[in-house]
Amino acid sequence: MDFNHILKFLKALARNNDREWFYKNKPQYLLAKTYFDEFLVQLLNELTKFDKGLTGLNPKKLSFRIYRDVRFSKDKSPYKTNMGAGISPGGKMIQEPGYYLHIQPGNKSFIAGGLYMPDAPNLAKIRQEIDYNFESFEKILKNKKFKSWFAELDDFDKLKTAPKGYPKDHPHLEFLKHKSYIVSHYFTDKEVQDKNFLKKVAEGCKTVKSLNDFLAVAML
């Protein structure tokens, strides 16, 4: 696998995000995708060592399409300028906790874990579990190893007021306001191209598993 090629292709795509350029350079895209898929094979092998729920997944079905859905977007650029993959027992983190890998030049690559935008019933269960069992939840977030990777929950998507059924003076209100329970860790382009990148990604995913387990139990 060659992350240098992947980053170079994505950087060029960001400058030439149109169908004509992409068609002319499709062999370079296919090579980049091959390298990315090869990395996912190795990553999945590492993840199954500590997360048996991922056993049997097809790594070729974990990556997201590079083609953008522009139907409801003002930005009509046809292609994503990143490569991403979602890894969870069901495949791509759809309504279940898992891991996400995002490769994008400009030091914008990252890994993430947790649950993105759960539906209303699952979100209610997670909030209830945090309310009932906050000590366990807080212990995960304050773990020394966890904090070295993930400083805090991503707060890109929160309610402005208390969720329905919870008082405005709830002691853990800021955690209950979240509509996604996600943490992330960014990598520089240099780190992505380093020979130890696979090891680092696997280590980060192993660290976030405690949060995934908490969320999974909450949703039972």
N, C-alpha and C positions, 0 to 999 in steps of 0.2 A: 504494500500500500504506500501511497505517496501523497502526503497531505500538502506538500509544496505544490503539486499539480492541482489539487483540489482548490486551494486558496487562490492560486493564479487564475484558474478558470473562473471562479466566482467573482474575482475582482474585475476580470475582463467583461463578464456578463453584466455586472453592475454599470459599466460604462456603455454597454451596447445591448440594452434590454429590448430587443426587437426580434421578430420571428425570422427575418432574413439573415441576420447575423447568427442566430442560434442554429438555423438550418446549415449554414456553411461550416459552423464549428461543432456540429453534433458529434463527430468522432471524439473531440476533446471532452465533451460532456459525458459521453458513454464511458470513456476511460476514467474520468473523475468518479462517476457513479460506481464503477467496478471497484475502484480503490475504497470508496466509502462502504460498499457492501462487504468487502473483504474485512474491513475493520469491524463491522458489526458481527461477523461470524466469530472473530476472536473475542470481542467484548461479551457477547452472549455466553460464550464458553466460560469466561471469568465470572459473570454474574450468577450463573447457575451453581457455582460453587458455594454460594451463601444464600441464594434465593431459589429454592427448588420449584417454586411456582412457575418459573420461566422455562422449565425443562420441556423440550419438545417444540418450542417455537421455531418458526421458519425465519431466519434472519433476513431473507430477501423480501419479506413482507412487512418489515418493521419501519422502513424508510418512507418518508412522505414524498409525494409527487412534487416535482420542481415547477409544475405548471400552476399558476395562480388562478383562483376563481375571481374574476373581475366583474361579475354581474352586478354586484352591489357596492362596488368600490369606485371612488373618484380616480384612483390611481389605476390606469389601464395597462401598466407594465405587465407583459404576459408571463414573466418568469420570476420565481423567488431568487434572491441572491444569497441563499444559504442552502445547506443540506441538513436535514433533520430526521431523527428517528425516535419513535416512542416505543418503550419496552415495558410491557406489563403482562400478566398471565393471559389476558384475552387478546393481546397483540399490541395495540397502540394507545394505551392509557385512556380508553373510552369508558368513562364512569367507573374507573378503578385506579387506585394508586399505582405509580410506577416510576420509571426513569425516562428522562428525555435528554438526547444529545443534539446539540446545535453547532454546526460549523459555519462560521462566517468571517471573512477577512476583516482587518481593521481592529483586531483584538476583541471581537464581538462573539467569539465562540464560548459556549457554556454548557454545563450539565445542570439538570434540574430534577427534582423529585417531589413527590406528593400527588395532589389531585387538582386538576384544572377544571374549574367551572362545573362542579357536580350539580345534578338536577336538584329540584326543590326537596324531594324526600330524602336524598342522601345528604344534602347540605344540612337539613334539619337534624339528622342523626349525628352528624359530626359536631354540630354546635352543642347538642345535648350531651355528647360524650365529653366535650371540653368542659362544659358546665359541671357535670357530675364528677369528672375525674381529672380535674385541672392539675393536680399534683403530678400525675404521671405524664401529662402533656408537657408541663413546664420542665420536668426532669429531662425530657428528650431535648428540648430546645436549649437548655442550659448546660448540657453535657459538654465537657471541654473539647473533645474531639469534634463533636457536631458543630460547635461554635467556631472552630478553626476553619471549617469548610463553609458554613452557612451562618452568617451573622444574625439573621432574623428572617421571619416569614416575608416573602415578597408582598408589598402592599399596593400593587397596581390596581387592585379591584376590591374596594371595600365600600360598605354602606356608610352613609354620613351620620346615620342615627342608629339607635339600638334595633336589632332585628325583632320582629313581632314575637311577643311572648316573653321578652327579657326586659328588665327595668333599665332605665337610663343610667342608673348608678351601680350597675352590676360590676363587681370588682375585676372581672376579666373581659369587660365589654370590648376592648380593642381587638381581642382575638376572635370574639363572636361576630364582629363586623365583617370579617373576611368572607368573600364569595368564592375564593380559591385558596387552597392550602398548599402553597408551593414555596420551595426554597431553591436558590440557584447559586452557582459558583462559576465565575468567568475565567477564561484562559487567554493569554496573549497568543499571537500568531507564532511566536517563538516556542512557546510551550506546546502548542498543537503539533509542531513539526519535530518535537523532541522524541527520542527513541523510547522514553518512559511515559509517553502520553497515555497509552493503553492502561498501564499500571495505575496512573493517577486517576483516570476516569473510573476505573473499577473501584479504587479506594473511595472515591467520592460517593459512588452509588452504594457501596457497602455502608458508609456512614449514614446515608439518608434512609436506609431500610427501616430503622426504628420508627421514623415518622410514618412511613408507608404502612407498617404493621399496625400502628395506632389507628390510622384512618380506616384500614381494612376491617379491623375489629368493630369500629364505630358503625360501619355500614352494614354489619350483619343483621 
